[in-house]
Amino acid sequence: MLQQTLLAQLASRYDFKKANQIAKLPQTNPFIRAWMALDLSQPLADSVQANHIDFAAQYQQGEEHFKYNIKSDLVESCDKRFASKADLKLTTANKSIWIEFHMLHENDLPIKKERDKLYTDAKRVTALRQALPQDDVILLIGLWGSVSHADMHYFQPLDNNTQCAYVIDSSLSGSTQIARLSQMKKTADKRFLLAAF
């Protein structure tokens, strides 16, 4: 439920017109993840009432650092220099919220290599959630383009009967703006979508 609540708070604090302008340009792809972290950091911090923001923050609890092992799909305790990093860490009075970003252009969806990168990010975030149960670990996924019924199976690993992901549709407003990822509006209209997993 945190994902849905976070998106609802963000929807009232962030102007998605700018995201639409930047995300539609394929040449921004190498930089867009860093841009998302910077541009969304303050609205996200305001949404959760964070009292501190860190970028490229190492995953840790107290003095213990953690890294994600892609081969075992497990999180391991490690030396500080080997720790995995979140794009953004928001510290609140009660906990830390670790956020990673991923961006897809509509042309990336049919490419298995690009989808596998997304699924790997989702696996890492899931494993880190289990390792840091007192905190929140979230993957925010930007998607620019149109989404058809045929595209929906690409999102099944993120939103299914065992886990939920939610999405803000920047072309909508009001109560219809946020939906389950599997129930997002299918349309030929190109726009920026922000999903929280």
Rosetta blueprint (number, residue, H / E / L):
1 M L
2 L H
3 Q H
4 Q H
5 T H
6 L H
7 L H
8 A H
9 Q H
10 L H
11 A H
12 S L
13 R L
14 Y L
15 D L
16 F H
17 K H
18 K H
19 A H
20 N H
21 Q H
22 I H
23 A H
24 K L
25 L L
26 P H
27 Q H
28 T H
29 N H
30 P H
31 F H
32 I H
33 R H
34 A H
35 W H
36 M H
37 A H
38 L H
39 D H
40 L H
41 S H
42 Q H
43 P H
44 L H
45 A H
46 D H
47 S H
48 V H
49 Q L
50 A L
51 N L
52 H E
53 I E
54 D E
55 F E
56 A E
57 A E
58 Q E
59 Y L
60 Q E
61 Q E
62 G L
63 E L
64 E E
65 H E
66 F E
67 K E
68 Y E
69 N E
70 I L
71 K L
72 S L
73 D L
74 L E
75 V E
76 E E
77 S E
78 C E
79 D L
80 K H
81 R H
82 F H
83 A L
84 S L
85 K E
86 A E
87 D E
88 L E
89 K E
90 L E
91 T E
92 T L
93 A L
94 N L
95 K L
96 S E
97 I E
98 W E
99 I E
100 E E
101 F E
102 H E
103 M E
104 L E
105 H E
106 E H
107 N H
108 D H
109 L L
110 P L
111 I L
112 K H
113 K H
114 E H
115 R H
116 D H
117 K H
118 L H
119 Y H
120 T H
121 D H
122 A H
123 K H
124 R H
125 V H
126 T H
127 A H
128 L H
129 R H
130 Q H
131 A H
132 L L
133 P L
134 Q L
135 D L
136 D E
137 V E
138 I E
139 L E
140 L E
141 I E
142 G E
143 L E
144 W E
145 G E
146 S E
147 V E
148 S L
149 H H
150 A H
151 D H
152 M H
153 H H
154 Y H
155 F H
156 Q L
157 P L
158 L L
159 D L
160 N L
161 N L
162 T L
163 Q L
164 C L
165 A L
166 Y E
167 V E
168 I E
169 D E
170 S L
171 S L
172 L L
173 S L
174 G H
175 S H
176 T H
177 Q L
178 I E
179 A E
180 R E
181 L H
182 S H
183 Q H
184 M L
185 K L
186 K L
187 T E
188 A E
189 D E
190 K E
191 R E
192 F E
193 L E
194 L E
195 A E
196 A E
197 F L
